[in-house]
Amino acid sequence: MGAGLQVRDELSQSFFWLRQFEMRVRGVDGGARWYTSSELEARIQYSWFEAAVAGSPTLCISNLRFFSTVAGQGFIEALADWFSSAHHALEAEVLVIEHPGGAALCEWLAASAFERSGASGGLAHSWYFKRTPVRIEAPMAAKPPQEALTGIWLGLEGFVGKSNANDAYEEEETQVASKAALGGSNRDAIMSALRNSKGPADGFVVAKAAKVSPLQATRAMEKMVAEGLLVKKDTLDGFNDPSATFEAMPPP
């Protein structure tokens, strides 16, 4: 797999996980979890109180570590563009990378669309990127009442070790970590998930039901289109874009 496709695959999987995470923690209770894949690991927390963008729903990324220099740099370079696009249904308006460690990561962030925040001349700083919110039809989560805006992080406080990662998000993290080739059982699961959707569905919807990554789902469905088993419902390239939509052919 080329470096560019590898980065797109990692972005697709991580944003799929982020959407599931946000749906559970975006209310006043908040929350934090570890995200781990074959390329990176990081602690993710949802917040309304990041100083540079207070009041905006924010995904805060800390303890970010890449396992490959090439993949890490490509991920950072593409992260802001992906977050600004319609590749996801996140309600979060800001990404924050907190107190990055390592000179290489700081250099990548300095050359990206992220802005530096923190006290002038201070050693502890973070980087943030704010996008223009994308309107979606899903109901918006209510913001916490004004009296709740205390400047304290929502959700879990302190360090959450990797031993706590296998909780309610075990399904998503297992899916993200899996890089196995798409076998017959996965192909059958993808077809079954699409038929059960009772209409057109994109890679994100099919992936969750079939327990594969969104790109694995759309790539498999693109091949099934060529075999005459499915119908393509848009012009998106399912080999690179998990937003591509497909529909199962009616049984003979």
QUIQUIVEN-V139066 format. One record per residue. N is the residue number from 0. RES is the residue in one letter. PSI is psi in whole degrees, 0 to 359 (none if undefined). OMEGA is omega in whole degrees, -180 to 180 (999 if undefined). Layout:
N;RES;PSI;OMEGA
N;RES;PSI;OMEGA
This chain:
0;M;130;179
1;G;161;-177
2;A;319;-179
3;G;317;179
4;L;325;178
5;Q;318;179
6;V;316;179
7;R;320;179
8;D;317;179
9;E;318;178
10;L;316;180
11;S;314;-178
12;Q;318;-178
13;S;322;179
14;F;330;172
15;F;315;178
16;W;318;-180
17;L;322;-180
18;R;317;178
19;Q;320;179
20;F;313;-178
21;E;322;-178
22;M;335;-178
23;R;336;-170
24;V;5;-172
25;R;350;178
26;G;192;-174
27;V;341;-180
28;D;333;178
29;G;199;179
30;G;168;179
31;A;145;178
32;R;162;172
33;W;138;172
34;Y;130;180
35;T;132;174
36;S;187;179
37;S;346;-176
38;E;333;-175
39;L;167;169
40;E;150;-179
41;A;156;173
42;R;128;-176
43;I;132;178
44;Q;143;179
45;Y;135;-174
46;S;153;170
47;W;3;-164
48;F;14;177
49;E;129;-169
50;A;316;-174
51;A;337;-175
52;V;41;-175
53;A;136;180
54;G;347;179
55;S;138;177
56;P;127;-169
57;T;135;170
58;L;114;-177
59;C;125;-177
60;I;122;178
61;S;168;-179
62;N;37;-177
63;L;128;180
64;R;130;176
65;F;146;179
66;F;350;179
67;S;129;-179
68;T;315;-178
69;V;312;-179
70;A;322;-180
71;G;314;-179
72;Q;317;179
73;G;323;179
74;F;313;-180
75;I;319;-178
76;E;326;-176
77;A;349;-171
78;L;312;-178
79;A;318;179
80;D;317;-179
81;W;318;-180
82;F;331;-180
83;S;347;-174
84;S;185;179
85;A;25;-179
86;H;357;-175
87;H;173;179
88;A;33;-180
89;L;142;172
90;E;343;178
91;A;139;-179
92;E;349;-174
93;V;140;168
94;L;132;177
95;V;130;172
96;I;110;-172
97;E;131;170
98;H;61;-177
99;P;141;178
100;G;142;179
101;G;136;-178
102;A;322;-177
103;A;314;-180
104;L;318;178
105;C;321;178
106;E;319;178
107;W;318;-180
108;L;321;180
109;A;329;-179
110;A;0;-177
111;S;190;180
112;A;359;179
113;F;146;177
114;E;144;179
115;R;139;176
116;S;166;-179
117;G;167;-179
118;A;140;-180
119;S;125;179
120;G;358;-179
121;G;153;180
122;L;326;-180
123;A;119;179
124;H;167;178
125;S;173;178
126;W;141;-179
127;Y;155;175
128;F;125;180
129;K;129;-179
130;R;167;172
131;T;123;-176
132;P;140;177
133;V;126;-180
134;R;131;177
135;I;163;-176
136;E;343;-179
137;A;146;-180
138;P;137;-179
139;M;142;177
140;A;141;179
141;A;136;176
142;K;152;179
143;P;150;179
144;P;157;-174
145;Q;323;-178
146;E;345;179
147;A;348;-178
148;L;80;-175
149;T;355;-177
150;G;6;179
151;I;141;179
152;W;143;174
153;L;153;168
154;G;215;-172
155;L;135;178
156;E;153;176
157;G;185;-175
158;F;130;177
159;V;111;-175
160;G;168;-179
161;K;340;178
162;S;341;179
163;N;4;-174
164;A;330;-176
165;N;69;179
166;D;228;-178
167;A;347;-178
168;Y;15;-178
169;E;321;-179
170;E;313;-178
171;E;318;-177
172;E;324;176
173;T;319;179
174;Q;315;-179
175;V;320;-176
176;A;339;-175
177;S;129;176
178;K;18;-177
179;A;150;178
180;A;151;-176
181;L;109;-179
182;G;182;-178
183;G;321;-179
184;S;321;177
185;N;320;178
186;R;316;179
187;D;321;-180
188;A;321;179
189;I;315;178
190;M;317;179
191;S;319;180
192;A;320;180
193;L;318;179
194;R;321;-179
195;N;341;178
196;S;345;177
197;K;44;179
198;G;186;180
199;P;146;179
200;A;148;179
201;D;180;-176
202;G;328;-179
203;F;315;-179
204;V;313;-178
205;V;320;-177
206;A;319;-178
207;K;319;-180
208;A;325;-177
209;A;351;180
210;K;48;172
211;V;178;177
212;S;156;180
213;P;320;179
214;L;325;174
215;Q;320;-179
216;A;310;-176
217;T;327;178
218;R;318;178
219;A;320;-179
220;M;326;175
221;E;319;179
222;K;323;179
223;M;333;174
224;V;316;-180
225;A;335;179
226;E;359;178
227;G;16;-178
228;L;335;-178
229;L;166;176
230;V;133;177
231;K;132;-174
232;K;358;178
233;D;184;-177
234;T;8;180
235;L;149;180
236;D;104;-177
237;G;344;177
238;F;340;-179
239;N;347;-174
240;D;110;-179
241;P;356;177
242;S;352;179
243;A;143;-173
244;T;140;-177
245;F;163;176
246;E;141;-180
247;A;142;174
248;M;144;177
249;P;146;180
250;P;147;-179
251;P;none;999
